[in-house]
Amino acid sequence: MKRRHSLYILFLLCASTCLGSAQVKPAEDIVAKPTNTRESLLIGPGDLLHITVFREPDLEQKVRVKDSGEIDLDLAGTVKLSGLTPHDAAKAIAQLYMQNHFLNHPQVSVFIEEYATQSISVLGQVNKPGAFTVTTMRSLLDVLAMSGGLTEMADRHITIQRADHSGNIVVFLPNNPPVNARAAEMVYPGDTVLVPKAGIVYVLGDVGRPGGYIMQDDSNLTVMQAVALAAGANRTAKEDAARLIRKVNGSYQESAVPLRDIEKGKKPDMQLEADDVLYVPFSMAKDVVLGTSNILSSTSSAAIYAAR
């Protein structure tokens, strides 16, 4: 009987040991996996922070972030919080308290009571440039809509300057649908959106509609496309004497353009660059010898057309 009782006690001890080993790990042994999710609003100069420490009411304070991105913390001194999320700022403050031996395991919370850096600036070729107040990230299309949309002079390569200095992003926004996937690029508070002015190609001389043509959409324009936008060469045009005037290293250079051979497919089409001047002379001799300076001077009074 005693033998059975001893075996029963041994069984209970083994069961207790096994169950104990299967218990949930204590909280301090669980490590949370970091995420790559970016917070929309980060702490910046001018923000008003409300800092509390659990069970330490004397350390509660409201402080505004200085231009340097730092705050003066009670007891612990100065700490830089600019560019951090409230969660990361709380960790930085707790670490400072521990390093200075004020608290052993402080539980700090940081709440941003007042933002001073919650605007997105939109500059350049938009209808209503300026700074727009936001409270969270917005897509590039939303930001451009807030600024009244692009002007006819807008280049479709749009630059987003990140407020956190992580680098610039260039987004190509086509003129016609379908919209490029990068157009959904998110813009965060503090970022700056720059919309540059599109390049212009001038088609002058004996063409149906001489003038300057904006290099819209993908900012690419060939000789044939430019002539087509200018309603084509007239019957009186001397297409074999067409010339291209291009600025290279600060000076203008002329080159012959075999316009007739390009039209017939005998020669490859030529890619144009911003500020190029394509001149198609008249068949009359006096216009064939028109000088470069005279052609360039006429660009100042040329009508500008959107290449749609």
C-alpha positions in Angstrom: 0.0 0.0 0.0 2.8 2.3 0.9 4.5 1.5 -2.4 1.3 2.5 -4.3 1.1 5.7 -2.4 4.7 6.6 -3.2 4.1 5.9 -6.9 1.1 8.2 -6.9 3.0 11.0 -5.3 5.8 10.6 -7.8 3.2 10.7 -10.7 1.8 14.0 -9.3 5.3 15.6 -9.1 6.1 14.6 -12.7 2.8 15.9 -13.9 3.3 19.2 -12.1 6.8 19.6 -13.6 5.5 18.9 -17.1 2.7 21.4 -16.8 5.0 24.0 -15.4 7.3 23.7 -18.4 4.4 24.2 -20.7 3.4 27.5 -19.2 3.3 30.7 -21.2 6.6 32.6 -21.3 6.8 35.8 -19.1 6.1 39.1 -20.9 9.8 40.2 -20.7 10.8 37.1 -22.8 8.6 38.1 -25.7 10.2 40.3 -28.3 7.9 42.2 -30.6 9.0 42.2 -34.2 9.7 45.7 -35.6 7.5 46.9 -38.4 8.4 49.0 -41.4 5.2 51.0 -41.2 6.0 54.7 -41.3 4.1 57.1 -39.0 2.4 59.9 -40.9 3.2 62.6 -38.3 6.6 62.7 -36.7 7.8 65.0 -34.0 9.2 68.2 -35.3 10.4 71.7 -34.2 7.6 73.7 -32.7 5.5 70.7 -31.6 4.0 70.7 -28.1 4.6 67.4 -26.3 2.9 66.1 -23.2 5.2 63.7 -21.3 4.1 61.5 -18.5 5.9 58.9 -16.4 3.8 56.1 -14.8 3.7 56.5 -11.0 5.9 59.6 -11.2 3.4 62.6 -11.3 6.2 65.1 -10.5 7.9 64.3 -13.8 4.8 65.1 -15.9 5.5 68.1 -18.2 4.4 69.9 -21.3 7.3 71.1 -23.4 7.7 72.6 -26.9 10.3 71.2 -29.2 13.1 73.7 -30.0 14.3 74.6 -33.5 17.2 72.3 -32.9 14.8 69.4 -32.4 15.6 69.0 -28.7 13.6 69.4 -25.5 14.7 70.2 -22.0 13.7 67.2 -19.8 13.1 67.6 -16.1 16.1 66.2 -14.1 17.6 64.3 -17.1 18.6 67.3 -19.3 18.4 67.7 -23.0 17.3 65.0 -25.5 16.7 65.3 -29.3 13.3 64.0 -30.4 12.8 65.6 -33.8 12.0 63.1 -36.5 10.9 60.4 -34.0 7.5 58.9 -33.5 5.9 59.4 -30.1 6.6 55.7 -29.3 10.3 56.1 -30.1 10.5 59.4 -28.3 9.1 57.7 -25.1 11.8 55.0 -25.4 14.5 57.7 -25.8 13.3 59.5 -22.7 13.1 56.3 -20.7 16.6 55.4 -21.7 17.9 58.8 -20.6 16.3 58.5 -17.2 17.9 55.1 -16.7 21.4 56.2 -18.0 21.4 59.1 -15.5 20.2 56.7 -12.7 17.1 58.6 -11.9 14.7 55.7 -12.5 15.2 52.0 -12.9 12.4 51.0 -15.2 10.4 54.1 -16.2 7.2 53.7 -18.2 7.1 56.9 -20.3 4.4 58.0 -22.6 4.6 60.9 -25.1 1.5 62.6 -26.6 1.7 65.3 -29.3 -0.8 67.9 -28.1 -0.1 70.4 -30.8 1.6 70.0 -34.2 3.6 72.7 -35.9 4.8 70.6 -38.8 1.6 69.3 -40.4 1.6 70.8 -43.8 2.5 69.7 -47.3 4.1 72.3 -49.6 3.2 72.2 -53.3 5.4 74.4 -55.5 5.8 75.0 -59.2 3.4 74.5 -62.1 0.1 74.0 -60.2 -2.9 76.3 -60.2 -2.9 77.0 -56.5 0.7 76.6 -55.1 1.1 76.8 -51.3 1.1 74.9 -48.0 -1.8 72.6 -47.2 -2.6 71.4 -43.7 -3.0 67.7 -43.4 -3.2 65.3 -40.4 -2.1 62.1 -42.2 -0.4 61.0 -45.3 -2.1 61.6 -48.7 -1.5 60.2 -52.1 0.2 62.4 -54.7 -3.0 62.7 -56.7 -4.9 63.9 -53.7 -2.1 66.5 -53.0 -2.2 67.8 -56.6 -6.0 68.0 -56.4 -5.7 70.2 -53.3 -3.4 72.5 -55.2 -5.9 72.9 -58.1 -4.2 70.4 -60.4 -1.4 70.8 -62.9 -1.1 73.7 -65.3 -0.6 73.3 -69.1 3.1 74.2 -68.6 3.7 71.4 -66.1 6.3 68.7 -66.6 5.0 65.2 -65.8 8.1 64.3 -63.8 7.2 65.4 -60.3 9.6 65.4 -57.4 8.7 64.6 -53.8 11.2 65.9 -51.2 11.0 63.9 -48.0 10.9 65.9 -44.8 12.9 63.2 -43.0 15.8 63.6 -45.5 15.4 60.0 -46.7 15.9 61.3 -50.3 13.9 62.6 -53.2 11.4 60.6 -55.2 10.7 61.4 -58.9 7.2 60.3 -59.9 6.1 60.2 -63.6 2.5 61.2 -64.0 1.3 60.5 -67.5 -1.0 63.0 -69.3 -3.4 60.3 -70.3 -4.8 57.2 -68.5 -4.0 54.6 -67.4 -2.2 56.3 -64.5 1.2 55.0 -63.6 1.3 53.0 -60.4 3.8 55.4 -58.9 1.2 58.1 -59.1 -0.2 56.5 -55.9 3.0 57.4 -54.1 2.2 58.7 -50.6 3.1 62.2 -49.5 3.7 62.7 -45.8 3.2 65.9 -43.6 6.3 68.0 -43.9 7.1 66.8 -47.5 7.5 69.2 -50.4 6.1 68.5 -53.9 7.9 70.2 -56.8 6.2 70.4 -60.2 8.8 71.7 -62.7 8.0 73.6 -65.9 7.9 71.5 -69.0 10.3 72.0 -71.9 9.3 73.8 -75.0 10.2 73.0 -78.6 9.8 75.7 -81.3 8.7 74.9 -84.8 9.0 78.0 -87.0 9.0 78.9 -90.7 6.7 77.6 -93.4 4.5 75.4 -91.4 0.7 75.4 -90.8 0.9 76.7 -87.2 4.3 78.0 -86.2 4.9 78.4 -82.5 6.2 76.8 -79.3 5.0 73.3 -78.2 5.1 72.1 -74.7 6.8 68.7 -74.2 4.0 67.2 -72.1 3.2 63.6 -71.2 6.6 61.7 -71.2 8.5 64.9 -72.2 9.6 63.2 -75.4 9.1 64.8 -78.7 10.5 63.9 -82.1 10.9 66.0 -85.3 7.9 64.3 -87.0 5.7 64.7 -83.9 6.7 68.4 -83.6 5.9 69.0 -87.3 2.6 67.3 -86.9 1.7 69.5 -83.9 2.6 72.5 -86.1 0.0 71.3 -88.7 2.7 70.0 -91.0 4.9 71.7 -93.5 3.2 73.9 -96.2 3.5 73.1 -99.9 5.8 76.1 -100.3 8.2 74.9 -97.7 11.8 73.9 -98.6 11.9 70.8 -96.5 15.3 69.7 -97.7 16.8 72.8 -96.0 15.2 72.4 -92.6 17.5 73.2 -89.7 17.7 72.4 -86.0 19.1 75.1 -83.7 20.2 73.7 -80.3 22.0 75.3 -77.3 25.1 73.3 -76.4 27.4 74.4 -73.6 26.1 77.9 -73.7 26.3 78.5 -77.4 23.8 77.8 -80.2 24.7 75.2 -82.9 22.9 74.5 -86.2 22.5 71.1 -87.9 20.7 70.0 -91.0 17.4 68.1 -90.6 16.5 65.8 -93.6 12.9 66.4 -93.1 11.7 65.0 -96.4 13.7 61.8 -96.0 12.4 61.4 -92.4 8.8 61.7 -93.8 9.5 59.1 -96.4 11.1 56.7 -93.9 14.5 56.9 -95.5 16.1 58.5 -92.5 15.3 57.8 -88.8 13.3 60.3 -86.8 15.2 62.6 -84.6 14.6 63.2 -80.8 14.2 66.8 -79.8 15.3 68.5 -76.6 13.8 71.3 -74.5 14.4 74.8 -76.1 15.2 73.3 -79.5 14.2 75.3 -82.6 13.2 73.5 -85.7 13.1 75.9 -88.7 11.4 74.9 -92.0 12.3 77.6 -94.5 10.2 78.9 -97.3 11.2 78.0 -100.8 12.1 81.7 -101.6 15.9 82.2 -101.5 15.7 85.2 -99.1 14.2 83.1 -96.4 16.6 80.2 -96.9 19.5 82.3 -95.8 17.7 83.6 -92.7 20.3 83.8 -89.9 20.3 82.0 -86.6 19.9 85.2 -84.5 16.9 86.2 -86.5 15.3 82.8 -86.0 16.0 82.8 -82.3 14.6 86.3 -81.8 11.3 85.2 -83.3 10.8 82.6 -80.5 10.2 85.4 -78.0 7.0 86.4 -79.8 5.9 82.9 -80.8 2.6 81.5 -79.5 2.8 78.6 -77.0 0.6 75.6 -77.5 -0.1 72.7 -75.3 0.9 69.4 -77.0 -2.4 67.6 -76.4 
